[in-house]
């Protein structure tokens, strides 16, 4: 029997990215602390912000690449 693979990203982190993408599509997503960095201009940026928020909440997300 095949061994079950462990998820790389938790379901909760996926939801976090989903909600950030929704904000991006509506045009309300902002970057930086308390939204001082301005409007999010790309999908990649929105995904990165969602993953960052998930990490802060302690969800299972691989460490950030530098």
C-alpha positions in Angstrom: 0.0 0.0 0.0 1.3 3.5 -0.9 2.4 5.7 1.9 0.2 8.8 2.4 2.1 12.1 1.7 2.1 14.8 4.2 0.7 18.2 3.0 3.3 20.9 2.3 0.8 23.6 3.0 -2.1 23.2 5.5 -5.7 23.8 4.5 -5.8 26.9 6.8 -2.9 28.4 4.9 -4.7 27.9 1.7 -7.7 29.7 3.1 -5.5 32.6 4.1 -4.1 32.9 0.6 -7.6 32.6 -0.8 -8.9 35.5 1.3 -5.9 37.6 0.4 -6.5 36.9 -3.3 -10.1 38.0 -2.9 -8.9 41.3 -1.3 -6.5 41.7 -4.2 -9.3 41.2 -6.8 -11.5 43.7 -5.1 -8.6 46.2 -5.0 -8.5 46.4 -1.2 -5.3 44.4 -0.6 -2.5 46.5 0.8 1.1 45.6 1.6 3.4 46.5 4.5 2.6 47.1 8.2 -1.0 48.3 8.6 -1.2 48.8 4.8 1.3 51.6 4.6 3.2 50.1 1.7 0.5 50.9 -0.8 -1.7 48.8 -3.1 -0.8 45.2 -4.0 -0.1 45.2 -7.7 0.5 41.6 -8.6 -0.9 38.1 -7.9 2.5 36.9 -6.7 2.6 39.7 -4.1 -0.9 38.8 -2.9 0.0 35.1 -2.5 3.2 36.0 -0.7 1.2 38.2 1.8 -1.3 35.4 2.3 1.4 32.9 3.1 3.2 35.4 5.4 -0.1 35.9 7.4 -0.5 32.1 7.6 3.1 31.8 9.0 2.4 34.4 11.6 -0.7 32.5 12.7 1.3 29.3 13.0 -0.2 27.4 10.1 2.0 24.8 8.3 3.8 26.6 5.6 7.4 25.9 4.3 9.9 28.5 5.5 10.4 31.5 3.3 13.1 31.3 0.6 15.7 34.1 0.8 
